[in-house]
Amino acid sequence: MATLCKDEEWRRRLEEMDQDHLMPPDAKPE
């Protein structure tokens, strides 16, 4: 179950990364 939780966390992080890529750079000041 721990592995599943980690997988879900990784998937969420990947999804967030994808969203960041789709979002404009202005949305996130880097």
PyMOL Python script that loads the backbone (N, CA, C, O; Angstrom):
from pymol import cmd

cmd.read_pdbstr("""\
ATOM      1  N   MET A   1       0.854  -1.214   0.000  1.00  0.00           N
ATOM      2  CA  MET A   1       0.000   0.000   0.000  1.00  0.00           C
ATOM      3  C   MET A   1       0.881   1.252   0.000  1.00  0.00           C
ATOM      4  O   MET A   1       0.538   2.270  -0.602  1.00  0.00           O
ATOM      5  N   ALA A   2       2.002   1.157   0.676  1.00  0.00           N
ATOM      6  CA  ALA A   2       2.905   2.325   0.721  1.00  0.00           C
ATOM      7  C   ALA A   2       3.370   2.674  -0.693  1.00  0.00           C
ATOM      8  O   ALA A   2       3.464   3.843  -1.067  1.00  0.00           O
ATOM      9  N   THR A   3       3.659   1.625  -1.466  1.00  0.00           N
ATOM     10  CA  THR A   3       4.121   1.871  -2.837  1.00  0.00           C
ATOM     11  C   THR A   3       3.024   2.570  -3.632  1.00  0.00           C
ATOM     12  O   THR A   3       3.299   3.469  -4.426  1.00  0.00           O
ATOM     13  N   LEU A   4       1.792   2.154  -3.414  1.00  0.00           N
ATOM     14  CA  LEU A   4       0.668   2.776  -4.136  1.00  0.00           C
ATOM     15  C   LEU A   4       0.597   4.251  -3.777  1.00  0.00           C
ATOM     16  O   LEU A   4       0.421   5.103  -4.648  1.00  0.00           O
ATOM     17  N   CYS A   5       0.733   4.544  -2.502  1.00  0.00           N
ATOM     18  CA  CYS A   5       0.671   5.951  -2.062  1.00  0.00           C
ATOM     19  C   CYS A   5       1.781   6.746  -2.756  1.00  0.00           C
ATOM     20  O   CYS A   5       1.562   7.856  -3.240  1.00  0.00           O
ATOM     21  N   LYS A   6       2.965   6.153  -2.792  1.00  0.00           N
ATOM     22  CA  LYS A   6       4.099   6.861  -3.429  1.00  0.00           C
ATOM     23  C   LYS A   6       3.796   7.057  -4.914  1.00  0.00           C
ATOM     24  O   LYS A   6       4.026   8.129  -5.472  1.00  0.00           O
ATOM     25  N   ASP A   7       3.282   6.014  -5.534  1.00  0.00           N
ATOM     26  CA  ASP A   7       2.956   6.115  -6.970  1.00  0.00           C
ATOM     27  C   ASP A   7       1.959   7.243  -7.190  1.00  0.00           C
ATOM     28  O   ASP A   7       2.090   8.029  -8.129  1.00  0.00           O
ATOM     29  N   GLU A   8       0.969   7.313  -6.322  1.00  0.00           N
ATOM     30  CA  GLU A   8      -0.048   8.360  -6.474  1.00  0.00           C
ATOM     31  C   GLU A   8       0.595   9.732  -6.312  1.00  0.00           C
ATOM     32  O   GLU A   8       0.285  10.669  -7.048  1.00  0.00           O
ATOM     33  N   GLU A   9       1.488   9.833  -5.344  1.00  0.00           N
ATOM     34  CA  GLU A   9       2.154  11.133  -5.122  1.00  0.00           C
ATOM     35  C   GLU A   9       2.962  11.509  -6.369  1.00  0.00           C
ATOM     36  O   GLU A   9       2.931  12.655  -6.818  1.00  0.00           O
ATOM     37  N   TRP A  10       3.679  10.536  -6.914  1.00  0.00           N
ATOM     38  CA  TRP A  10       4.491  10.802  -8.111  1.00  0.00           C
ATOM     39  C   TRP A  10       3.590  11.221  -9.258  1.00  0.00           C
ATOM     40  O   TRP A  10       3.894  12.149 -10.007  1.00  0.00           O
ATOM     41  N   ARG A  11       2.467  10.511  -9.379  1.00  0.00           N
ATOM     42  CA  ARG A  11       1.546  10.816 -10.486  1.00  0.00           C
ATOM     43  C   ARG A  11       1.022  12.237 -10.310  1.00  0.00           C
ATOM     44  O   ARG A  11       0.911  12.988 -11.279  1.00  0.00           O
ATOM     45  N   ARG A  12       0.707  12.594  -9.094  1.00  0.00           N
ATOM     46  CA  ARG A  12       0.173  13.951  -8.846  1.00  0.00           C
ATOM     47  C   ARG A  12       1.253  14.973  -9.194  1.00  0.00           C
ATOM     48  O   ARG A  12       0.969  16.014  -9.787  1.00  0.00           O
ATOM     49  N   ARG A  13       2.465  14.672  -8.829  1.00  0.00           N
ATOM     50  CA  ARG A  13       3.564  15.621  -9.103  1.00  0.00           C
ATOM     51  C   ARG A  13       3.747  15.756 -10.623  1.00  0.00           C
ATOM     52  O   ARG A  13       3.934  16.856 -11.142  1.00  0.00           O
ATOM     53  N   LEU A  14       3.689  14.633 -11.313  1.00  0.00           N
ATOM     54  CA  LEU A  14       3.841  14.664 -12.778  1.00  0.00           C
ATOM     55  C   LEU A  14       2.705  15.478 -13.385  1.00  0.00           C
ATOM     56  O   LEU A  14       2.914  16.280 -14.295  1.00  0.00           O
ATOM     57  N   GLU A  15       1.503  15.259 -12.867  1.00  0.00           N
ATOM     58  CA  GLU A  15       0.350  16.001 -13.396  1.00  0.00           C
ATOM     59  C   GLU A  15       0.550  17.494 -13.156  1.00  0.00           C
ATOM     60  O   GLU A  15       0.264  18.317 -14.026  1.00  0.00           O
ATOM     61  N   GLU A  16       1.039  17.831 -11.974  1.00  0.00           N
ATOM     62  CA  GLU A  16       1.271  19.250 -11.650  1.00  0.00           C
ATOM     63  C   GLU A  16       2.317  19.824 -12.609  1.00  0.00           C
ATOM     64  O   GLU A  16       2.182  20.950 -13.087  1.00  0.00           O
ATOM     65  N   MET A  17       3.351  19.045 -12.881  1.00  0.00           N
ATOM     66  CA  MET A  17       4.405  19.497 -13.808  1.00  0.00           C
ATOM     67  C   MET A  17       3.793  19.755 -15.184  1.00  0.00           C
ATOM     68  O   MET A  17       4.068  20.767 -15.827  1.00  0.00           O
ATOM     69  N   ASP A  18       2.962  18.819 -15.613  1.00  0.00           N
ATOM     70  CA  ASP A  18       2.311  18.983 -16.927  1.00  0.00           C
ATOM     71  C   ASP A  18       1.486  20.261 -16.931  1.00  0.00           C
ATOM     72  O   ASP A  18       1.501  21.017 -17.903  1.00  0.00           O
ATOM     73  N   GLN A  19       0.771  20.495 -15.849  1.00  0.00           N
ATOM     74  CA  GLN A  19      -0.069  21.697 -15.768  1.00  0.00           C
ATOM     75  C   GLN A  19       0.819  22.937 -15.828  1.00  0.00           C
ATOM     76  O   GLN A  19       0.484  23.919 -16.491  1.00  0.00           O
ATOM     77  N   ASP A  20       1.945  22.885 -15.135  1.00  0.00           N
ATOM     78  CA  ASP A  20       2.869  24.031 -15.145  1.00  0.00           C
ATOM     79  C   ASP A  20       3.344  24.294 -16.570  1.00  0.00           C
ATOM     80  O   ASP A  20       3.451  25.441 -17.003  1.00  0.00           O
ATOM     81  N   HIS A  21       3.624  23.213 -17.288  1.00  0.00           N
ATOM     82  CA  HIS A  21       4.099  23.359 -18.672  1.00  0.00           C
ATOM     83  C   HIS A  21       3.012  23.995 -19.530  1.00  0.00           C
ATOM     84  O   HIS A  21       3.288  24.833 -20.388  1.00  0.00           O
ATOM     85  N   LEU A  22       1.761  23.577 -19.280  1.00  0.00           N
ATOM     86  CA  LEU A  22       0.644  24.122 -20.067  1.00  0.00           C
ATOM     87  C   LEU A  22       0.378  25.571 -19.671  1.00  0.00           C
ATOM     88  O   LEU A  22       0.033  26.406 -20.508  1.00  0.00           O
ATOM     89  N   MET A  23       0.545  25.849 -18.393  1.00  0.00           N
ATOM     90  CA  MET A  23       0.288  27.214 -17.907  1.00  0.00           C
ATOM     91  C   MET A  23       1.371  28.166 -18.424  1.00  0.00           C
ATOM     92  O   MET A  23       2.490  27.738 -18.707  1.00  0.00           O
ATOM     93  N   PRO A  24       1.046  29.431 -18.544  1.00  0.00           N
ATOM     94  CA  PRO A  24       2.017  30.430 -19.007  1.00  0.00           C
ATOM     95  C   PRO A  24       3.078  30.690 -17.940  1.00  0.00           C
ATOM     96  O   PRO A  24       2.816  30.501 -16.752  1.00  0.00           O
ATOM     97  N   PRO A  25       4.270  31.120 -18.349  1.00  0.00           N
ATOM     98  CA  PRO A  25       5.364  31.385 -17.402  1.00  0.00           C
ATOM     99  C   PRO A  25       5.008  32.515 -16.447  1.00  0.00           C
ATOM    100  O   PRO A  25       5.544  32.599 -15.342  1.00  0.00           O
ATOM    101  N   ASP A  26       4.098  33.381 -16.883  1.00  0.00           N
ATOM    102  CA  ASP A  26       3.693  34.504 -16.021  1.00  0.00           C
ATOM    103  C   ASP A  26       2.977  33.997 -14.773  1.00  0.00           C
ATOM    104  O   ASP A  26       3.015  34.639 -13.723  1.00  0.00           O
ATOM    105  N   ALA A  27       2.326  32.844 -14.894  1.00  0.00           N
ATOM    106  CA  ALA A  27       1.567  32.305 -13.763  1.00  0.00           C
ATOM    107  C   ALA A  27       2.517  31.923 -12.626  1.00  0.00           C
ATOM    108  O   ALA A  27       2.158  31.998 -11.451  1.00  0.00           O
ATOM    109  N   LYS A  28       3.747  31.509 -12.997  1.00  0.00           N
ATOM    110  CA  LYS A  28       4.695  31.097 -11.946  1.00  0.00           C
ATOM    111  C   LYS A  28       5.994  31.879 -12.104  1.00  0.00           C
ATOM    112  O   LYS A  28       6.757  31.627 -13.037  1.00  0.00           O
ATOM    113  N   PRO A  29       6.248  32.808 -11.221  1.00  0.00           N
ATOM    114  CA  PRO A  29       7.498  33.591 -11.285  1.00  0.00           C
ATOM    115  C   PRO A  29       8.691  32.744 -10.880  1.00  0.00           C
ATOM    116  O   PRO A  29       8.816  32.364  -9.716  1.00  0.00           O
ATOM    117  N   GLU A  30       9.565  32.446 -11.825  1.00  0.00           N
ATOM    118  CA  GLU A  30      10.724  31.609 -11.504  1.00  0.00           C
ATOM    119  C   GLU A  30      12.012  32.399 -11.624  1.00  0.00           C
ATOM    120  O   GLU A  30      13.093  31.857 -11.390  1.00  0.00           O
TER     121      GLU A  30
END
""", "prot")
cmd.dss("prot")
cmd.show_as("cartoon", "prot")
cmd.util.cbc("prot")
cmd.orient("prot")
